[in-house]
Amino acid sequence: MKLKKLTAAFMTAVLVTSTPAGAYLGQISSFAKSKDDEEEKDYSISDAAWEEETDSNGKVHVYATWSESADKANATITISVNEKKQSSTGSITTTTTAGRKELTSIIKKLGKKGSYTFKITSQKKNKGEDEKSSAESDTLEIDSDYLKSLASSNSSSSSGSSSSSSKGPGVTPSTSGNTTTGTGTSPADAMNASASGQASQTSGQAQAPATSWQDWGIGWVYFENGQLVKDKWVVSNGKFYHINSTGFMDANTYVTDSIYGTHYVGADGALMF
């Protein structure tokens, strides 16, 4: 009796694998497995570190940086001073693919001297792992002089002028003299300026702050210390924007550079991911 049952089971297996229906079922099984493999995400982050930049006013900006994950997930950052977690900072949110987050204003608000570290934690687990991916930074030593050197906001393009914080991509363009193309001067004239790099300006543009945005009608341009910026990321109003090699702000496109890799900027030019 057992032999008959085994023979029947064997014959059934042969029929399933040798018939079109059996082959089709095998394909479905294979496809399902491949689909599961494709849907497996990687939210791993690593190499957390502090990064400092000095803006055009000589003020220091402090960033939390990390190696980006392959797939995007929400993440939180916690700051510790002398190994004590600072709950007063609240929840500092970001994403695992952002790569960096400015913490200047938070550190300035804390106003504490000591050894600063941060920890970034993904809010999603990798498949098959019990713990969420996280990374802890190196130590940043902060004293009273360092606190005084910090910028007053998270915008590294802050120049103390109201124009820097009230004009630019994402803000309703002004019709004042410093957002005009002028007469006898075109964006091409400015971008093909003398070897010194000083851009040609109309009388209206010359009145603009040394560091500011200007709407030239066919696109936004950015001046830093009176110089037209080209092929560079800038920070304005707390957001990142990319100025291309022609001197105009990129929008609705992917931007690739050798330092930060490939990222997407939205319709207003601001970095999205």
N, C-alpha and C positions, 0 to 999 in steps of 0.2 A: 504494500500500500504506500509506504514512504517513497519507494522508487518511482511509482506512478506520479505522485505529487511533485517530486523533483523534476521528472521529465516534463510534466505539464508546465511548470514554472519556467524551465529552460526554453521550451518552445514558444511560450508567450514573450519572453525576452527577445528571442530571435525575430519574431514577427514585428514587435514594436520598433526594433532598430532597423529592420530591413524593408519596411513598408514606407510609402510617402508620408503617411500620417505620423509614423514613428520618427522619421527624419525631421518632420516639421516640429514635433514636440521637442526634439533634441535641440533644434535651432532656437526655439523659444526659451528653453532652459539656459542655453549659452548666452542669449541676448540679455536675459534677466541678470545673469551673473556679471556680464560686462557692464550693464547699467549700474549695478550696485557698486562696482569698482570705480566707475566714473563719478558717482555721487559722493565718494569718500573725500572729505575735505581736510585740508591741513591748515590749522590755525596756530601753528607753532611760532613763537616769537623768541628772540634771543638778543644777546649783545647790547643790553641796555647801557646807556652812557649819557653823561652830561655833555652839552655843547654850548659854547659861548660865542656871541657875535657882538661887535661894537658898531653902532649906527653912526650916521653922519654927524651927530651931535656929541659923539664920544661917550654915549651911554651904553651900558652893557645889557644884552638880552640873553636870557638863559633858556635852553631847550632840553627837554627829555627826548632822547633818540633811541631807536632800537631797530633791529633787523626785521623787516616786514615779513608777515606770513604769506603763504601762497594764496590763501583764501581769506576773504574779509569777514570779520566778526567785531562786535562791539568790545571795547576794552576799558578798563579803569586804571587810573594811576593813583598811587598813594605815596605821600611824602613822609619821610622820617627825619627828625633832627636829633643827633646824638642817640640813634637807635630807638627813638620814641616816636611812634606814629602820630602824625598831626591830624587829629580828627576835625579840627576847625576849618580845614581846607575844603571839607565836603567831598562829594564825589566828582572826581576829575575824569570826564569821559573823553574817549577818542575811539579809534578803530585800529585793529591789528595791522592794517595795511597803510596807515598814515605815515609811519616812519619817524615822525617827530611831533612834539607838542610844546608850544611855548609856555613856560611857567613863570615868567618874569614877574607879572603882577601878583601872582600867588605868593611867591617868595618875598616880595616887597611887603605884602600885607602881613605875612607872618612876622617879619621883622626880627627874626631870631638869629643869633650868632651860633656857630657850631658846625658839625659835620652833617651835611645833607646827603641823603640817598633817596631814591625813588624805586618803586616796584610797579611794573605794568603787568596786568593779568587779563588774559582773554576771557570773554564771558561764554565761550563755547568750548567744549571738550573735543579733542580728536577722537575718532572712532577707536574703541578698544582701550582707551586710556581712562584711568580713574580720576586724575587731577587735570585741572585746567592749566594750559601753558602759561608760564609767567617768566619774567626776567628781572633781576635786581641790578641796579646801577653801581658804578664806582662812587667814590665819595667826592663831594664838592665842599671845600672849606670856605665858609663865609664869615667874615668879620665885619666890624662896623663900617670900615672904609668901603668894603665891597657892597654893602647894603646901600651906601650913599651913591655908588656908581651905577646902580640899577636904573633902567629907564622907568618912566612913570606909567607906561602902558605896554601892551604887548605888540605895538606897532613899531617895527624897527625903522620905519620911514618918518616917524614923528619928528617934527622940526619946531614944534612950539607955535606954529602958525595954524590958525583955524582952518585954512584952506586944505591942509593935509588931512584933516580928520573929517571935513565936510564935503570934499569934492573928490571924485574918482569913480571908477567902475562900481556899480551897485548903488550909487547915489545919483539922484536926479541931476543931470548936467546943468550947469549954470550958463546963462547967456551973457555973462560979464565979459570984459575985455580979455581976461586971461584964459578963455576957452574959445578962441577964434582962430581961423586959418589966416586971417589978415589979408593984405593985398601985396602982390609982388613977391610973396614968399610962400613956398609950398612945402609939404612934408619932405619931398625929395631934396629940396634945397638944404633943409636942416640936416637930413641924414647923409648928405654929401658935403658936409661942412669941412672946414680946414683940418689939417693933420693934427691940430691941437685938440680936436674933438669938441670944440665949442660950437654948439648948434646956432644957426641963424635964427633970430627972433624978430617978430614984429614989435612995434612999440607996446601993443597990448600984452603980448607974451612976455616981454621984458619985465613987466610989472608983477608977474607971477612969482610966488615964493621960490627960493632956490631949490627946494625939494617939493614937488607937487605934480599932480596929474594935469594934463591938458587934453581937451577934446578937440581934435583937428577936423571934425566933420566926417572924415572917412575912417576914423579909428582913434583910440586913446593912445597917448604917448606919455612917458614919465621922465621928469627931470630930477636929477639928484645932484645937489650942490651946483645947480646951474647947467649940468651936463645932461645931454640926451642919453638915456639908458638904452643899451642894446644887448640882446642875447643874454638875459639875466632874469632870475627870479627876484621879485621885490615883495616886501610885506607892507600892506597898507590897510588901515582900518581893521587890523587884526586878521587879515586874510592874505593868502599867497596868490600872486599874479605872475605870469610869465611874459616878458617882453622879448619879441623875436629879433632876429638879426637885422631886420629892416627898421626897427625902432618902434613898432606898433605892438600893442597888447594882443596876445592870442586869445581866441574865444571859440567855444564849441569845437574843441579839437583835442587830440592827444599830443602831449609835449614830451619829447625824449631828450635827455642830456646825459653826459657821461658821469655826472655826480649823483643825481637823484633818480635816474632811470626814467621810466615812462609813467606819466600821470595825465589825468583828464581835467580840463578846465571848462567850466560851464559858459552859458550865454553871457554872463556878466564878467567873465574872465577869471572868476575865483576858482581856486583849486577845489576839485570835488573828491577825487580819490587817486 
